[in-house]
C-alpha cells in the first residue's frame, strides 16, 4: 500500500467507500448481510480508511461499520473513520447534532475526519458551520476537517474559516472525467498540501474501457479497473475510496495501490480520451 503524509497524519492511498452499504438514501435491511460481508472483507484485506456519511442509508451505513468493527474485534485506533455532515445541517446547533448522531451510530468518541458533504448555497453559510466544526476539533470530537464537492472559491473560503488545516476535498475524479483538473482544484490541492479524495473512481465498474486502458492492463497482468485506480494512486496528493460488494473486487482494488505505472503509461492514460 502507498500512503500520503501530511503533518501528523499518514493516510493510505486507497480506502473503502461506503455509499450503498446498507441501502441508498434509505436503509435497506435486505442489504445488511452483503454489506457486512463487504465490510468484513475490507477489514480482513487490510483497508484502514472507511468513508461514510450521515445520509448514506440515512445513517445505517455508519451503524453497519460499527457492527463490522465490533464483530471483527478491530481496535478503534486501527481505523481512520471519515463521515460527512449534510448541507441541510450546517447551522451552528445542527452541526453538533449531526456529528453526535454519527458518533453514536459509529459507536466511537471521535471522528478522524469530518467533511461538509456538499457546498451550501452561499459562502456566508460556511461561517456558522465552521464555528461549530472548529469547536468540535477543539473539544476532541473530530481530529481533522475537510470538504467535499467544493470548487476553488468555496475551498479557499473554508481554509480561511478553519482553525486547523483543511486536509481534503473529496470530489468525483476518474478516467476520463477530469473536470476537477480543468477547474483548477487538483493543482491547488497539490500545491497546498490538501489531499484530493477521488470518489466513484471507476464509476461502479461502468467506466468505459478503451484500447489504451486495456493494453496497459494486459501489460501489468491487471484488470482495467485496477489500472484506473493505479492512475489515481500514482498522482501526488491524490487518494481514492472505491467501493464494492464483491470480495474479489475489494481485494483487487486494494492491490491496485502496488501497481507501478511508467510516466509514459500515465501520459497515455491521461490523454486516451482526448
Secondary structure, 3 states (H helix, E strand, C coil): CCEEEECCEEEECECEECCECCECCCECHHHHHHHHHHHHHHHHHCCCEEECCCCHHHHHHHHHHHHHHHHCCCCHHHCEEEEEECHHHCCHHHHHHHHHHHHHHHCCCCEEEEEECCCCCCCCHHHHHHHHHHHHHHCCCEEEEEEECCCHHHHHHHHHHCCCCEEEEEEECCCCCCHHHHCCHHHHHHHCCCEEEEECCCHHHCCCCCHHHHHHHHHCCCCHHHHHHHHHHCCCCEEECCCCCCHHHHHHHHHHHHCCCCHHHHHHHHCCCC
